[in-house]
Amino acid sequence: MRARTGPARARLAGIAALAVASVVALAGCSTDPLAEQYREGSGKGYIAGDGTIAEYPADQRGEPIAFSGTTIDGGALDSADLAGEVTVVNFWYAGCAPCRAEAPILQQVFEDFDGEGATFVGVNVRDQAPTAASFEENFGITYPSIVDANDGAVQYAFAGDVPPAAVPTTLVLDAEGRVAARILGQLEDASILSTIVGDLVDEAAAA
């Protein structure tokens, strides 16, 4: 067999290095449940989070997040109108099974805190208004949701906090509009969200 020249050996070395890098990259991603679900291509239409709950102390929260959009019933909603209230922001869409499972829990906590210093806003990431409205009617959802499927403006506003395609994700904003907690994936129990919201309402009252 003829010995390969210097340039040929260099090309082979480059190909080998690229292959090794690819394997390393895939190995690194394999510990990420969102990346794993994306690669498996299950066709379920969403990437479910793992239920991770993160809470951020007041001195570690970022800047207030401003967002606005058109609600399912055609009204306008602006985060400026929510100033001074703890706000739960839930990202969802009608075909998402975990979204359906957690809908009654979200409604229950909303009712518990309605008028008590906290409010809820849904962000529908995929549906048009009629489909979203049907979902809300079926599950008895009475808090407003923004239809964000057309321009993704609200998703963009929260881009650092909501992983792409990780639905559902629930964020809890403090009274200043800063992300104070994140639930990545289906909310399993009302008490979890109630505790987070209640603590933030108390925090605001004590400020």
C-alpha positions, 0 to 999 in steps of 0.5 A: 500500500502506498504511503499517504503524503503529508497533506493526505495525512493532515486531511485524515487527522482532521476528519478523525478529530471532527468525528471525536468532537462529534462523539464528545458533543453527543455524549455531553448532551446525553445528560440533558433530558431536553436534548435527549427527548429532541433526538429521540423524535417521538413525535409527541409534539412537545419536549417535556421538562423534568419537573425541576423547580428553581427558586432565586433569592431576591438579590439573585434575580435579574431585571424586570421582564416587560411583555405584552400581547393580544389575549385569546378574547382579543384584548390587550395585556401588558405587564405594566398593568400587573405591576405590584402583583406576583405574576404566574406566567404559564407557557402552554398549548392545547395539544400538550398532554402535560399542559392538559394535566396541570390546567386544573392545578393552575386554575385552582391556585389562581382562584386561591390567590385571586385578589390576594396579591397575585395574578396569572397569565397564560402564554399559548405558544402554538395555537390560534385563538379559537383552539386556545379558547376551546381548551380554556372552556374545556378546563374552566380556565378563567385567567387570560392567555396571550396568543403568542404563536404568530410572532413569539414576542412573549417567548422572546422576552423570556428567552433566557428563562424558558428553554426552546420547545420546553412546554409546559414551563411555569415562571413566577415573577415577583412584585417587581416583575423579576423571575423568582421561580421556574418550574420546568415541566408539568406542575404535579401538585397545587401545594408547590405553586401555592407555597412559591406564590404565597412566599412571594406575596408575603415578601412583597407585603413586607417590603 
